[in-house]
Amino acid sequence: MTDTAAEHIAVTNFRRYLRVKTVHPEPDYVGAEALLREFGRDLGLEAQVHNVVPGKPIVILTWRGTHGKSLKSLVLNSHIDVVPVFREFWTQDPFAANKVNGRIYARGAQDMKCVGIQYLEAIRVLKLQRGYMPKRDIHVMFVPDEEIGGHDGMEKFIHTPEWTALNAGLVLDEGLGNPENAYKVYHGERAPWWIKVSVKGETGHGSQFIENTPGPKLQRVMAKFLAFRDEQEAQLKAGVHADGRPFSLGDVTTVNLTMLSGGVQWNVIPNQLDMGFDIRISPRMPLAKFRALLDAWCASEEGVSYEFIQLTPCNFVTPLDNNPWWHALQATAKARDVALDPTVFPAATDSRYVRRARVPALGISPMRNTPVLLHCHDEYLDESMFLEGLDFYTALLPRLDEVVDPTAEDPKLWTVEC
């Protein structure tokens, strides 16, 4: 571990935030709220805390703009919670935020405490060092429980008057690191569906050939799911966008068999077998079309039904063509000689709830030439990349604040249902 008295204040605050154990299943939201309030006071920001669910605070630190409600606000979102660790596989204490050879090791270093602090430290530079006065209200929002689905966080918050009062025109949220020399920018997500397929049939002794038993029917239905999976995998390998970019994982639909269950004992043919599938539906495929496929696959055999364990009822994307917010992001990147890679997020973040509320969201974590280590052992972020991300937000926020295109004031124009 190395420290220096000359450490950048942003790095110091990043490491302080990492040391708060907001790890599931018992995240220290009390400690996080106290520290975030302290950061807000230090920057002269207004603080609000909303507990839509008791014990799960949504902390909002606000930099007021000169134009008030006449302009839509910018919401800079990040989640407080982090996923569990397997301590025996870490070479560093995952909650000490040790800095070794320029790498800051901690759970949440990439996912996504870095971004929350970069937002705040960009405001420090703009507000306290440069005297910048924003036109728009800028809300820095820290939400709970994203790592377990956001159901007691963002999903509920978007239905409250406090969300409406934010008057959001754009939400920035998390992205992913990129081993290549570009920042990934996510303007949509795949819709997660978890389903349980139940196959019922005749029972009997395990020594017999009995017609209409669950096993052969399960095999045939499973084959239909997996044939579709093979088709999508082939598209991933061969697909190309109109601009020549190859397909990424977000451009195809994944179907993965994750659970099998059934049976009572070795010599009894069960009357029911169950399969579980984790399905992530690309915005390129309408949800109704995929639902029709499910119906057909299960109707192909007698006694087969399915139920949703998790259902995303609708899916929205933020279109980029002629989007003034996207243009501001592009201009910032161009001025800094940074490439952007716009794509669809392969998993799920709180942005799906934001877009469902008809507010555009762009997910970006400014980490390039960086291995993707979210949820991994020895998660780390290079100090130099953290500071590069801080500089990026310092340049980006004024460009977003100064967007004058009137379409930016109508968020619904920049959310489209798949």
SVG drawing of the C-alpha trace seen along z (x, -y; Angstrom):
<svg xmlns="http://www.w3.org/2000/svg" viewBox="-51 -33 55 85">
<polyline fill="none" stroke="black" stroke-width="0.4" points="0.0,0.0 1.3,-3.4 0.0,-6.9 1.3,-10.3 0.6,-13.6 0.1,-15.2 -2.7,-12.8 -5.4,-14.5 -8.5,-15.4 -10.7,-13.5 -8.7,-10.3 -8.8,-10.8 -12.6,-11.1 -12.9,-8.2 -11.0,-6.0 -13.0,-7.2 -16.2,-6.3 -14.8,-2.9 -14.1,-2.1 -17.8,-2.4 -19.0,1.2 -22.2,0.8 -21.9,4.5 -24.9,6.8 -26.7,8.4 -26.3,5.7 -25.1,2.5 -24.1,-0.3 -26.4,-2.9 -26.3,-5.0 -22.5,-5.4 -22.8,-6.2 -25.5,-8.8 -23.4,-10.5 -20.3,-10.7 -22.3,-11.9 -23.9,-14.6 -20.4,-15.7 -19.2,-15.8 -22.2,-17.9 -21.6,-20.4 -18.0,-20.7 -19.2,-21.8 -22.0,-24.0 -24.7,-21.8 -28.3,-21.4 -29.0,-17.9 -32.2,-15.9 -32.7,-12.4 -35.7,-10.4 -36.5,-7.0 -39.0,-5.5 -38.4,-2.3 -37.3,-2.8 -33.6,-2.3 -32.8,-2.7 -31.9,-6.3 -31.8,-8.1 -29.4,-11.0 -29.6,-14.0 -27.0,-16.7 -28.1,-19.7 -26.2,-22.5 -28.9,-25.1 -28.9,-26.7 -29.7,-30.3 -32.7,-29.4 -34.6,-27.3 -37.5,-25.2 -37.5,-27.0 -34.8,-24.5 -34.8,-20.8 -32.3,-19.6 -29.3,-17.2 -29.4,-14.2 -26.1,-12.5 -27.0,-9.1 -24.9,-6.4 -25.7,-3.5 -24.4,-3.2 -24.4,0.5 -21.9,3.1 -21.9,6.9 -20.5,9.4 -16.8,10.5 -15.0,13.8 -12.3,12.5 -10.0,15.5 -9.6,14.7 -8.5,11.1 -4.9,10.1 -5.9,6.8 -8.5,6.0 -11.6,5.3 -12.7,2.5 -9.4,0.8 -9.0,-1.0 -5.3,-0.2 -3.3,-1.9 -0.7,0.3 1.5,-0.8 -1.2,-3.3 -4.1,-0.9 -6.9,-1.5 -8.2,1.9 -11.7,2.2 -15.1,3.5 -16.9,0.7 -13.8,-0.7 -15.3,-0.3 -18.9,0.5 -19.6,-2.3 -18.3,-4.5 -15.7,-6.0 -18.4,-7.7 -20.3,-9.1 -17.2,-10.8 -16.2,-12.0 -19.5,-13.8 -18.9,-15.6 -15.3,-16.4 -16.1,-17.8 -18.5,-20.2 -15.7,-21.1 -13.5,-22.1 -16.3,-24.0 -17.9,-25.6 -15.1,-26.3 -12.1,-26.7 -13.5,-28.1 -16.6,-30.0 -18.8,-28.4 -22.6,-29.1 -24.8,-26.5 -28.0,-27.5 -29.7,-24.2 -30.2,-22.5 -27.6,-19.7 -28.7,-16.9 -26.1,-14.3 -28.2,-11.3 -27.0,-8.3 -29.5,-5.4 -29.7,-2.1 -30.1,1.6 -29.2,1.4 -27.2,4.5 -30.3,6.5 -32.6,5.1 -33.3,1.6 -36.8,2.5 -36.6,0.6 -34.6,-2.2 -35.0,-3.7 -38.0,-1.5 -40.1,-3.0 -38.6,-6.4 -39.7,-7.3 -43.3,-7.1 -42.9,-9.7 -43.5,-13.5 -39.9,-13.9 -38.7,-12.4 -41.1,-14.6 -39.8,-17.6 -36.3,-17.0 -37.6,-18.1 -35.1,-15.8 -34.1,-16.4 -31.2,-13.9 -29.9,-11.2 -26.3,-10.1 -25.8,-6.6 -23.3,-3.8 -21.5,-2.1 -18.7,0.4 -14.9,0.2 -13.4,1.0 -10.1,2.9 -10.0,0.9 -9.1,-2.7 -12.7,-4.2 -15.4,-5.0 -18.5,-2.8 -21.8,-4.8 -25.0,-2.8 -28.2,-4.2 -30.4,-1.2 -30.5,2.1 -31.7,5.7 -34.9,6.6 -34.4,9.3 -36.9,12.1 -36.5,15.1 -39.0,17.9 -39.8,21.2 -41.0,23.8 -43.0,26.7 -43.4,30.0 -46.1,32.3 -46.9,35.9 -47.5,39.5 -45.7,41.2 -44.7,44.8 -41.9,47.2 -38.5,46.3 -38.1,49.7 -40.9,49.1 -41.4,47.3 -44.3,45.1 -45.9,42.7 -46.2,38.9 -43.7,38.7 -42.1,35.3 -38.5,36.2 -38.8,36.5 -41.1,33.6 -38.7,31.4 -35.9,32.4 -37.9,31.4 -39.0,28.1 -35.5,27.3 -34.2,28.0 -36.4,25.1 -35.0,22.7 -31.4,23.7 -31.8,23.6 -32.9,20.0 -29.8,19.5 -27.6,20.8 -29.2,18.5 -28.5,15.5 -24.9,16.5 -24.3,16.8 -25.8,13.3 -23.4,12.0 -20.4,13.4 -21.5,12.2 -23.8,9.2 -22.6,5.7 -24.3,2.4 -25.0,0.0 -21.9,-2.1 -19.7,1.0 -19.4,1.6 -19.7,5.3 -22.5,6.5 -22.0,6.5 -23.7,8.6 -26.5,6.0 -27.5,6.4 -28.6,10.0 -30.9,11.9 -29.4,14.5 -31.3,17.5 -29.5,19.6 -30.7,22.7 -29.9,22.0 -32.0,24.4 -33.3,28.0 -35.4,29.6 -37.7,32.5 -37.9,36.1 -38.8,38.0 -36.5,41.1 -34.4,43.0 -36.9,45.6 -39.9,43.4 -40.7,41.4 -41.8,38.0 -45.0,36.4 -43.3,33.0 -39.9,31.6 -39.0,27.9 -36.5,25.7 -35.3,22.2 -34.1,19.8 -32.3,16.5 -33.4,14.5 -32.0,11.0 -34.0,9.5 -32.3,7.1 -34.0,3.8 -33.7,5.1 -36.4,7.7 -39.9,6.5 -41.0,8.0 -44.3,9.1 -42.5,11.0 -40.4,12.9 -43.5,13.6 -45.1,15.2 -42.1,17.4 -42.3,18.6 -46.0,19.3 -45.3,21.4 -42.4,23.3 -44.4,24.3 -47.6,25.0 -45.7,27.5 -46.1,30.2 -49.0,31.2 -48.8,30.3 -46.1,27.6 -46.6,24.1 -44.4,21.3 -44.5,18.6 -42.4,15.4 -40.1,15.2 -39.0,11.8 -40.8,9.9 -39.7,6.6 -43.0,5.4 -41.6,2.7 -38.3,1.5 -37.2,-1.9 -34.0,-3.2 -32.5,-6.6 -32.2,-7.3 -28.9,-9.0 -29.8,-10.4 -30.2,-14.2 -30.1,-13.9 -28.7,-17.2 -27.5,-15.5 -25.6,-12.9 -24.1,-15.7 -22.8,-17.4 -21.2,-14.2 -19.6,-13.7 -18.2,-17.2 -16.7,-16.7 -15.0,-13.5 -13.8,-15.0 -12.2,-17.9 -10.4,-15.5 -9.4,-13.2 -11.4,-10.3 -13.3,-7.8 -16.9,-6.8 -18.4,-3.4 -22.2,-3.7 -24.0,-0.4 -26.6,1.4 -25.9,2.5 -25.8,6.3 -27.3,6.6 -29.5,4.3 -29.0,1.0 -31.3,-1.6 -31.4,-3.4 -34.2,-1.0 -36.5,-2.6 -35.5,-6.1 -36.2,-5.5 -39.5,-3.8 -40.4,-7.1 -39.8,-8.7 -36.5,-10.5 -33.5,-9.8 -30.5,-8.1 -27.0,-7.6 -24.7,-5.2 -21.0,-6.0 -18.2,-5.1 -15.1,-6.8 -12.7,-3.9 -10.7,-3.0 -7.7,-0.6 -9.1,0.9 -10.0,4.5 -13.6,5.1 -13.5,6.1 -17.0,5.3 -18.1,8.2 -14.6,9.7 -11.9,10.6 -9.3,7.8 -11.5,5.2 -9.4,2.1 -9.1,-1.2 -5.9,-3.0 -5.6,-6.3 -4.7,-7.9 -7.8,-6.6 -10.0,-7.8 -8.5,-11.3 -9.0,-11.2 -12.7,-10.4 -12.9,-13.4 -11.4,-15.6 -14.0,-14.2 -16.9,-15.1 -15.4,-18.5 -15.5,-19.2 -18.8,-17.4 -21.1,-19.1 -20.8,-22.7 -21.5,-21.3 -24.6,-19.6 -25.7,-22.6 -25.4,-24.9 -27.4,-22.7 -29.9,-25.2 -31.8,-22.9 -35.5,-23.2 -36.0,-19.5 -33.8,-18.9 -36.6,-20.3 -39.0,-17.6 -37.6,-14.3 -40.2,-12.1 -38.7,-12.9 -35.6,-11.0 -37.2,-7.8 -38.5,-5.3 -40.3,-2.0 -38.7,1.1"/>
</svg>
